[in-house]
């Protein structure tokens, strides 16, 4: 599997893992605030952007992909994941010996994003060519974005990239629904971990974040006041400051 990474900056490697319906470009506003202190590796998870894909999909394969990128980034590489990417980052961390630091921003704990009926409706709309309305509903119902925030995204290159990634969303929603946070064995993860949540985020995000924070033995829980699930867009400097402050 070929995994594409956009690499820039100078300093300790920091691998950044995006969420569902997204890509490495989701960190475009955050990267400039980090690249003076870190060599940022923003990757495209399998099935989108410039990365490869195959007919099968599993969370475990995603875990392996991200762990491989961290090893490629070099000794001392740090790891951050947003949303579904937070779950993937936590799974990858369990595959890495001596990971010096991990950060997650509202990673789902398994079984909280969408039921099968919702997922099937989304999938049908994508397959019928109505990707725009399907992605709008996903951003609203799952991501908790406001109508104004979604309208601001539409028509941008990032929105077109989201539409291109939309066929990967159903498989990830189904994988998350069938997953259980206990499978991550977070209690065995020694890495210091920053667990982030927005004060305005959806209920599933707050519940999941608390579950991660409770399961991790070396976790710090920080709240991004005034922001929701999309602080990488609404507060990129704040998010970057949290990561830089924690990773030092």
N, C-alpha and C positions, 0 to 999 in steps of 0.2 A: 504494500500500500504506500503510495506517495502522498505525503502530507506537506502542503505548502505553508511556508512561514514568511512573514514580513519581518525583517530584522533591522533594527536601527537603535542608535544611541551608544552610550559608552558606560561601562561599569559592570556590576554584577548582573548576570543573566536573569531575566524575569520573563517567564513563559505565561502568556495570557490566553485563557480558554473562553470562547464565546458560548452563548446559549443557543436554544432552539430557534429556528427561523432566522438565523443571523450568520455572521462570518467575521473574519478578522477585522473588517472595516468598522465593526461596532465599537472598537477602541480608538478610532482615529482622533477623537477629541481629547482622549486621556493621554495618549502617547507623548505628545509634546511636553506635558508636565512631568514626565518620568524619564525621558531619554537623556537628560543631563546627569542622571545618577545611575541609570540602569541600561543594559543592553536589552531592549524589549523584543521578545519573540512572540508576535501575534500570529496564531495559526488559524488555518481553515480546517475545521474538523471534516472528517470524511463525508463526501457527498455534496460538497458545495465549494464555491470559489475555484481555486486552482488545484485542489486536492482530488485524489482519486476516489473510487467507490467500487463496490461490488454488489451482487444480488442479495447477500446476507447482511444483517445488521444486528449488533448486540451492544449493550453498554460495555461489556467486557472488552470488545474490540476497540471501542473508544478509549477505555482506560489504557489499553496497551499502546495505542497511537500516541496519546499525550505523554505517557511515561517515556516513550522512545524520543520524543522531542526534547523533554527535559534532559535526558542523557546526552543528546546531541548538543544541547546548549552549553554543556560543560560543567565542570566541578563548581559546586556552590550555587547552582541554579535554583531560583525560587519559583513558586507556582501560585497563580491566581486564576480563579474561575468564577464567572458570572452566571447566575440562573442555572439552566441545565448544565452549563459548563462548570458550575460549582460542584455539582454531583460528580461530573466526570473527573474534575481535578482531585476530589477526595478519593475516588477510586484509583486514580493513577498514583496518588501519594502512597497508597498501600503497597504498590509495586516498586517503590524506590527506597533504597537503603540510604539512610543519612540525609534525607531531605531537610535542609536547614530552616525552611519556612513555607507556610501554606496560608493562603487567604481565600475565603469564599464569600460571595455576595449573593445571598438568597438562593442557595442550592436547594432544590426540592428533595424531600426525604423519602419519596416513593409513594405512589398512590394518591397524590394530591392535585395534580394538574388538570386532568380531564378524564371523564368517563368515556366508555366506548361509543355511546350514542353521539356525543359531541365530536369525538375524533372522526367518526364515520361521516358526519355531515361536512366537516372541514375537508376531508379527503375527497368526497364527492364533488364539492365545489371546485377544488383544485383540478380534478380530472376533467371537469366540464369546461374549464377555461376561465372560471371566475376567481382567479387568484387574488385579485385586489380586495374584494369584499371578504373573502376567507381570511386574508391576512389582517384586515382591519378588525375583524371579530376576534382573532387570536390575540392581537395586541391589546384589545380592550378587555376581553373576558379572562384571559390567562395572565397577560402582562400587567394589567391594571393601569394602562396608559389612558389619559384623558382624551376626549375627542379633539381638543385643541392640539395636544401633542401629536396625535396621529395625523391630523390634517397638515401639521408642519412637516412631517416626514414625507408625505405623498408628493410625488413629482421629483424627488431628489434621487441621485444615483444610489444612495443607500436603500431607498424604498424599492427600487428596481432589483437590487441585489436580494432584498428580502423576498420578493416575489419569485425570483429564480430559485431560492432555497426552500420555498414552500412545500415541494413534494417530499422533503426529508422530515417535515414536522410530524406527520402521523406515526411513523415508525418510532420516533423518539417519545412521543406521548404514550404510546403503548408500552415501550420499554420501561419508562418511568413508572407507569401504573402497576407493572408486574414486579417492580423492584421493592426491596425493603431496606431501610437504612441499616438494620442490623447486619446485613451482608457486607457492609463496609468495614466492620470490626474497628470502628473509630477509637474505641478504648485502647487499642494497641498502637495508635499513631503517636509517635513521640514528638513530631515536629511542632514547634510553637505555631499556633493557628489564629489568625484574625478572622472573626466571623462578623460580617456586615449585614445590616438590615436597614431599610428605609422606614422612616416614621409614617410615611403615607402609603406603604406597600400593601398588596392584597393580603387577606387573612392567611392563605396557604403559605405565603412567603414568611410571615411572622412566625407561624407555627413551625415551619420547617427549620428556620434559622435557630429557634430555641431548641429544637431537637438536636441539631448539629452541635450547638454550644454545650448542651448538657452531656452529650456523648464523648466529646473530645476532652482528653485530660489536661491539655495545655492551651485552652482556648481563651481569647479575649473577645467579648461581644461589644461591638460599637454600633451606635445608631446614627444614620445620616439624617439629621433633622431637616424636615421640609421637603424631603425627596422620597420618591417611590422606587419602583423596580428599575427605572431607567436613569439612574444617577450618572451613568457613563455619558449621557447626553445632557441631562438637566444640571448636573454639577460635576463636570469632569475634573476641575481643579480640586474640589473637595475629595473626590474619590482617589485621585492621585496622591493627595496629601495624606490620606489615611494609609495607603499602601506604603508610601515612602517613609512615613513615620514609624510604621510597624516593622518594616524590613530594615530600616536604618541605613 
